[in-house]
Amino acid sequence: PSAWATAGHREILDACEAHDRDQSARRLASHLARTGLEVIELLDPHYDPTDLKTALADVGGELPTKS
């Protein structure tokens, strides 16, 4: 339950509950991409994740912004 309290998780759940498949897919893809990019940054900061960025764009997700 506490994980669903974060904004990103809440947005995914809300889109699912609203039966909005497109929005659900975009939200989930953006969330997973953010996680993937964070792992890539930790393991190999020089790696260019072009395929991940392309896949995200294909579903209309958004790249996370650096904070």
MODELLER restraints for C-alpha pairs under 7 A, 6 or more apart:
rsr = mdl.restraints
at = mdl.atoms
rsr.add(forms.Gaussian(group=physical.xy_distance, feature=features.Distance(at['CA:3:A'], at['CA:9:A']), mean=6.80, stdev=0.5))
rsr.add(forms.Gaussian(group=physical.xy_distance, feature=features.Distance(at['CA:4:A'], at['CA:10:A']), mean=5.25, stdev=0.5))
rsr.add(forms.Gaussian(group=physical.xy_distance, feature=features.Distance(at['CA:8:A'], at['CA:31:A']), mean=6.98, stdev=0.5))
rsr.add(forms.Gaussian(group=physical.xy_distance, feature=features.Distance(at['CA:12:A'], at['CA:24:A']), mean=5.66, stdev=0.5))
rsr.add(forms.Gaussian(group=physical.xy_distance, feature=features.Distance(at['CA:12:A'], at['CA:27:A']), mean=5.51, stdev=0.5))
rsr.add(forms.Gaussian(group=physical.xy_distance, feature=features.Distance(at['CA:12:A'], at['CA:28:A']), mean=6.12, stdev=0.5))
rsr.add(forms.Gaussian(group=physical.xy_distance, feature=features.Distance(at['CA:15:A'], at['CA:23:A']), mean=5.95, stdev=0.5))
rsr.add(forms.Gaussian(group=physical.xy_distance, feature=features.Distance(at['CA:15:A'], at['CA:24:A']), mean=5.01, stdev=0.5))
rsr.add(forms.Gaussian(group=physical.xy_distance, feature=features.Distance(at['CA:16:A'], at['CA:24:A']), mean=5.61, stdev=0.5))
rsr.add(forms.Gaussian(group=physical.xy_distance, feature=features.Distance(at['CA:26:A'], at['CA:59:A']), mean=6.01, stdev=0.5))
rsr.add(forms.Gaussian(group=physical.xy_distance, feature=features.Distance(at['CA:26:A'], at['CA:60:A']), mean=5.69, stdev=0.5))
rsr.add(forms.Gaussian(group=physical.xy_distance, feature=features.Distance(at['CA:26:A'], at['CA:61:A']), mean=4.51, stdev=0.5))
rsr.add(forms.Gaussian(group=physical.xy_distance, feature=features.Distance(at['CA:27:A'], at['CA:61:A']), mean=6.58, stdev=0.5))
rsr.add(forms.Gaussian(group=physical.xy_distance, feature=features.Distance(at['CA:29:A'], at['CA:56:A']), mean=6.23, stdev=0.5))
rsr.add(forms.Gaussian(group=physical.xy_distance, feature=features.Distance(at['CA:29:A'], at['CA:61:A']), mean=5.84, stdev=0.5))
rsr.add(forms.Gaussian(group=physical.xy_distance, feature=features.Distance(at['CA:30:A'], at['CA:56:A']), mean=6.83, stdev=0.5))
rsr.add(forms.Gaussian(group=physical.xy_distance, feature=features.Distance(at['CA:30:A'], at['CA:61:A']), mean=4.99, stdev=0.5))
rsr.add(forms.Gaussian(group=physical.xy_distance, feature=features.Distance(at['CA:30:A'], at['CA:62:A']), mean=5.46, stdev=0.5))
rsr.add(forms.Gaussian(group=physical.xy_distance, feature=features.Distance(at['CA:30:A'], at['CA:63:A']), mean=6.45, stdev=0.5))
rsr.add(forms.Gaussian(group=physical.xy_distance, feature=features.Distance(at['CA:33:A'], at['CA:52:A']), mean=6.96, stdev=0.5))
rsr.add(forms.Gaussian(group=physical.xy_distance, feature=features.Distance(at['CA:34:A'], at['CA:64:A']), mean=5.82, stdev=0.5))
rsr.add(forms.Gaussian(group=physical.xy_distance, feature=features.Distance(at['CA:56:A'], at['CA:62:A']), mean=6.95, stdev=0.5))
